[in-house]
Amino acid sequence: MEEVTQVGTVPVFASADEALDMVRAGLGYLAAADATQMGAAAQARCLKAFEQTDAIGTAARASFLAAFTAGQGYADDAAYSARAWLIHHTRVTAGAAVGHTAWARRPGTHPRVLAALAAGQVSESVGRQICLWTDKLPEDRRDTSDRFLLDAAAGGLGLEELAAMAGQLYERSRSERPDEDPDATFKDCGVKLATTFGGVGVLHGDLTAECAAIVGQVLDALGPRPGKKTAGPGRSGTTTR
């Protein structure tokens, strides 16, 4: 293997394959390491680094998948879409494929968020949430709003504070454009249900606040089985019946 050089903070490899070999080697080492033999400080450093590498990996995958989709590379394997190709050739679930293809559309619509992920400055989950919030804004407001929210996240604000800021941006946009299409809020909303092996369903959705409240009431009405635990007030968990 050729020597790896470094320019600034970005290492330079001879090829993508060489870089992937290094990634797999590093993660393989950490997966095999005995974390119980490390101190809390070392464990904490690793946990923080895992979130950064997840974010960087998301940005890298989005870039490659966007190019793969634009070139219809999936057709070489007789797949009808990038999502279908991911399911059959990378062995991910339908839900994961939906998430990957969503990120593949964002380099063109949320370049600042992808740049922040690539730099490990924001977690994948927070970056995704910022995209979902600013997707509700007019197109000419998204980039500025992304920057505003990313700067706030970098400054240490938590998700609740970021949500409040996003709400203010949305309300300001509505007040400045009172004659805008009142149904614009719903254009990007929807729910997808994928059926997996044995008829098990995987539900993915992007809901308005009003719809989310109704769905929450339905889940509460269904209730868990005796002895089952559900998530807290945010309802981020799963209720089973």
C-alpha positions as CSV (number, residue, x, y, z in Angstrom):
1,M,0.0,0.0,0.0
2,E,1.3,3.4,-1.0
3,E,2.1,5.9,1.7
4,V,-0.7,8.2,2.7
5,T,0.1,11.9,2.6
6,Q,-1.9,14.7,4.1
7,V,-3.0,18.1,2.8
8,G,-4.3,20.3,5.5
9,T,-6.7,18.1,7.6
10,V,-7.8,15.9,4.7
11,P,-5.6,12.8,4.0
12,V,-4.9,12.0,0.4
13,F,-5.0,8.4,-0.7
14,A,-4.0,6.8,-4.0
15,S,-7.5,5.7,-4.7
16,A,-11.0,5.3,-3.3
17,D,-10.4,1.6,-2.7
18,E,-7.3,2.4,-0.6
19,A,-9.3,4.9,1.5
20,L,-12.0,2.3,2.0
21,D,-9.5,-0.3,3.1
22,M,-8.2,2.2,5.8
23,V,-11.8,3.0,6.9
24,R,-12.6,-0.7,7.3
25,A,-9.3,-1.4,9.1
26,G,-9.8,1.4,11.6
27,L,-13.4,0.5,12.4
28,G,-12.5,-3.2,12.5
29,Y,-9.9,-2.4,15.1
30,L,-12.4,-0.4,17.2
31,A,-15.1,-3.1,16.9
32,A,-12.7,-5.7,18.2
33,A,-11.3,-3.5,21.0
34,D,-12.3,-4.3,24.6
35,A,-14.0,-1.1,25.6
36,T,-14.3,-2.3,29.2
37,Q,-10.5,-2.0,29.5
38,M,-10.7,1.7,28.6
39,G,-11.3,4.6,31.0
40,A,-14.4,6.7,30.8
41,A,-12.5,9.5,29.1
42,A,-11.3,7.2,26.3
43,Q,-14.8,5.7,25.9
44,A,-16.3,9.2,25.7
45,R,-13.7,10.2,23.0
46,C,-14.6,7.2,20.9
47,L,-18.4,7.8,21.3
48,K,-18.0,11.4,20.1
49,A,-15.8,10.3,17.2
50,F,-18.4,7.7,16.2
51,E,-21.0,10.4,15.8
52,Q,-18.6,12.4,13.7
53,T,-17.7,9.5,11.5
54,D,-21.4,8.7,11.0
55,A,-21.9,12.3,9.8
56,I,-18.9,12.2,7.5
57,G,-20.1,8.8,6.1
58,T,-23.5,10.2,5.5
59,A,-22.1,13.1,3.5
60,A,-19.8,10.8,1.5
61,R,-22.7,8.3,0.8
62,A,-25.0,11.2,-0.3
63,S,-22.4,12.4,-2.8
64,F,-21.7,9.0,-4.3
65,L,-25.3,8.0,-4.4
66,A,-26.3,11.3,-6.0
67,A,-23.8,10.7,-8.8
68,F,-24.8,7.0,-9.0
69,T,-28.5,8.0,-9.4
70,A,-27.8,10.8,-11.9
71,G,-25.9,8.4,-14.1
72,Q,-28.5,5.7,-13.6
73,G,-25.7,3.3,-12.5
74,Y,-28.4,1.1,-11.0
75,A,-29.6,0.1,-14.5
76,D,-26.4,-1.8,-15.1
77,D,-27.7,-4.3,-12.5
78,A,-31.2,-4.3,-14.0
79,A,-32.6,-2.3,-11.1
80,Y,-35.4,0.1,-11.7
81,S,-34.2,2.7,-9.2
82,A,-31.4,3.6,-6.8
83,R,-33.7,2.6,-3.9
84,A,-34.3,-0.9,-5.4
85,W,-30.5,-1.2,-6.1
86,L,-29.6,-0.4,-2.5
87,I,-32.1,-2.9,-1.1
88,H,-30.9,-5.8,-3.3
89,H,-27.2,-5.0,-3.7
90,T,-26.2,-3.5,-0.3
91,R,-28.7,-5.6,1.7
92,V,-30.2,-2.7,3.6
93,T,-33.9,-2.5,4.6
94,A,-36.4,-0.6,2.6
95,G,-36.5,2.0,5.3
96,A,-32.7,2.5,5.2
97,A,-32.8,2.8,1.4
98,V,-35.5,5.5,1.7
99,G,-33.2,7.4,4.1
100,H,-30.1,7.1,1.9
101,T,-31.9,8.3,-1.2
102,A,-33.3,11.2,0.7
103,W,-29.8,12.3,1.6
104,A,-28.7,11.8,-2.0
105,R,-31.2,14.6,-3.0
106,R,-29.8,17.0,-0.5
107,P,-26.4,18.0,-1.9
108,G,-28.2,20.2,-4.4
109,T,-30.8,21.5,-1.9
110,H,-28.9,21.7,1.3
111,P,-25.2,22.1,0.4
112,R,-24.4,23.8,3.7
113,V,-25.8,20.9,5.7
114,L,-23.8,18.4,3.7
115,A,-20.6,20.4,4.2
116,A,-21.2,20.5,7.9
117,L,-21.7,16.8,8.0
118,A,-18.5,16.2,5.9
119,A,-16.6,18.3,8.4
120,G,-18.1,16.4,11.4
121,Q,-19.5,19.6,12.7
122,V,-23.1,18.4,13.2
123,S,-24.5,14.9,13.7
124,E,-26.5,13.1,11.0
125,S,-29.7,13.2,13.0
126,V,-29.5,17.0,13.7
127,G,-28.5,17.7,10.1
128,R,-31.5,15.7,8.9
129,Q,-33.8,17.5,11.2
130,I,-32.5,20.9,10.0
131,C,-33.2,19.8,6.4
132,L,-36.8,18.8,7.3
133,W,-37.4,22.1,8.9
134,T,-36.0,24.3,6.2
135,D,-37.7,22.3,3.5
136,K,-40.9,23.9,4.7
137,L,-39.6,27.4,3.8
138,P,-39.6,29.0,0.3
139,E,-36.7,27.8,-1.8
140,D,-34.9,31.2,-1.7
141,R,-34.9,31.1,2.1
142,R,-33.5,27.6,2.7
143,D,-29.8,28.2,2.3
144,T,-29.8,31.2,4.6
145,S,-31.9,29.4,7.1
146,D,-29.7,26.3,7.0
147,R,-26.7,28.5,7.8
148,F,-28.5,30.2,10.6
149,L,-29.5,26.9,12.2
150,L,-26.1,25.3,11.7
151,D,-24.4,28.2,13.3
152,A,-26.8,28.0,16.3
153,A,-26.1,24.2,16.5
154,A,-22.3,24.9,16.4
155,G,-22.8,27.4,19.2
156,G,-24.2,24.6,21.4
157,L,-27.9,25.1,21.2
158,G,-30.0,21.9,21.7
159,L,-32.7,20.5,19.5
160,E,-35.5,22.2,21.4
161,E,-33.9,25.6,20.9
162,L,-33.2,24.9,17.3
163,A,-36.9,23.8,16.8
164,A,-38.0,27.1,18.3
165,M,-35.7,29.0,16.0
166,A,-37.0,27.0,13.0
167,G,-40.6,27.8,14.0
168,Q,-39.7,31.5,14.1
169,L,-38.2,31.4,10.7
170,Y,-41.3,29.6,9.3
171,E,-43.7,32.1,10.9
172,R,-41.7,35.1,9.7
173,S,-41.7,33.6,6.2
174,R,-45.5,33.2,6.3
175,S,-46.1,36.7,7.6
176,E,-43.9,38.2,4.9
177,R,-45.7,36.2,2.2
178,P,-49.4,36.2,3.2
179,D,-50.6,35.5,-0.4
180,E,-48.5,32.4,-0.8
181,D,-50.2,29.1,-1.6
182,P,-51.7,28.0,1.7
183,D,-51.2,24.4,0.8
184,A,-47.5,24.8,0.2
185,T,-46.8,23.4,3.7
186,F,-48.3,20.1,2.7
187,K,-46.4,19.5,-0.6
188,D,-43.5,17.8,1.0
189,C,-45.5,15.9,3.5
190,G,-46.5,12.3,3.3
191,V,-46.4,8.8,4.7
192,K,-44.8,5.7,3.1
193,L,-45.5,2.2,4.3
194,A,-43.1,-0.5,3.2
195,T,-44.1,-4.2,3.8
196,T,-41.2,-6.5,4.6
197,F,-40.8,-10.2,5.3
198,G,-43.8,-11.8,7.0
199,G,-46.0,-8.8,6.3
200,V,-44.2,-6.6,8.9
201,G,-44.6,-3.0,8.0
202,V,-42.1,-0.1,8.2
203,L,-43.7,3.3,8.3
204,H,-41.9,6.5,7.4
205,G,-43.5,9.9,7.3
206,D,-43.0,13.7,7.3
207,L,-46.0,15.2,9.0
208,T,-47.3,18.6,9.8
209,A,-47.6,19.5,13.5
210,E,-51.4,19.0,13.4
211,C,-51.1,15.6,11.7
212,A,-48.4,14.5,14.1
213,A,-50.6,15.4,17.1
214,I,-53.4,13.3,15.7
215,V,-51.1,10.3,15.0
216,G,-49.9,10.7,18.6
217,Q,-53.4,10.5,19.9
218,V,-54.1,7.4,17.8
219,L,-50.9,5.7,19.2
220,D,-51.9,6.6,22.7
221,A,-55.4,5.2,22.2
222,L,-53.9,1.9,20.9
223,G,-51.7,1.7,24.0
224,P,-48.9,-0.8,24.7
225,R,-49.3,-4.4,25.8
226,P,-49.1,-4.9,29.5
227,G,-45.6,-4.7,30.6
228,K,-44.4,-3.0,27.5
229,K,-42.6,0.3,27.7
230,T,-43.1,3.2,25.3
231,A,-41.1,6.3,24.6
232,G,-41.4,9.5,26.5
233,P,-43.4,12.6,25.6
234,G,-41.6,12.9,22.3
235,R,-43.0,9.5,21.2
236,S,-39.8,8.6,19.4
237,G,-40.2,5.0,20.3
238,T,-42.5,2.3,19.0
239,T,-45.8,1.1,20.3
240,T,-46.6,-2.5,19.6
241,R,-49.9,-4.4,19.6
